Amino acid sequence: MVFTALLFFAGLLLLYYGAEYLVSGSSSLALSYGVRPLVVGMTVVAFATSMPELMVSLLAAIGGSSDIAGGNIIGSNIANIGLILGTAALIAPLAVDSSMLKREIPYLIGASLLLLFFSMDGVLGFGNGVVLFLLLLVFLGYCLFNARRDPLGGPAAADVVAREKRGRKKDLFLILLGIVGLGVGAELMVRSAVTIARTFGISELVIGLTIVAMGTSLPELAASMMSAWKGEMDLSIGNVIGSNIFNILFVLGVCPMIRPLAVDPSMLRFELPVMLVFTVALVPMILHRSTLGRGKGGLLVGGYGLFIAALVFR
């Protein structure tokens, strides 16, 4: 059991550093081509920080652990908004671009509602996965259109692009290193999580919603906290919203196309509605002064604490 726990934490470390290298390399590479920070956060960083969820859920699905695969994504999306965005707001109030409230957040709400609808028959099948993945392509096309229409501009932007161009080879190396770390870390984490759950009689769903979800959300936590600390608000918020969109449309699009995912009935009654509540709650929070301040951050973190307590004591 001690060895299994060590494997779990080794996998967690590999996931964290793998994602850290992937985020660092991919965001710098995107900036070297003059892409705005908000678009970088919504796409490149969001994709990179969603890779742990993809690797863990994919390996869990292939291994027949649907509860870990699905629970990981639902739990991760709740953690991204409650724990990560809440913590970032506690560090520094986050000014939110009004365009996000009109476009990206409604897209996330729509994706969440569609996931809830697809899950009502108790399984996410191949057809569901195809629809979700096609919607991801629509989202990426929209982001690409915005990037072309509104590139990074100004004298300061030219300096950023020139600086980042010099490190492109290093960025590519970091991306490759990160992908390898994610693959190995995900394998170790899934295997050990399943063993721990079975040893202590804990359901794989609870393990997926809590420990595995928080573990795979570490890259988002690191990226958002560092962005908030540096005052890069667009990158911090864009990372969380984009990552949640990728988790639903990319991860839960790809996994069912490889192997259908069974959806636990309890998830329909509690976890999926909670994910939707956290997502929809962003609308009134942002509408009020277009800012996520420390008070709102405290509410998000407190709400996440209540969610974890409800899982543990139910």
Disulfide bonds with the S-S distance in Angstrom:
none
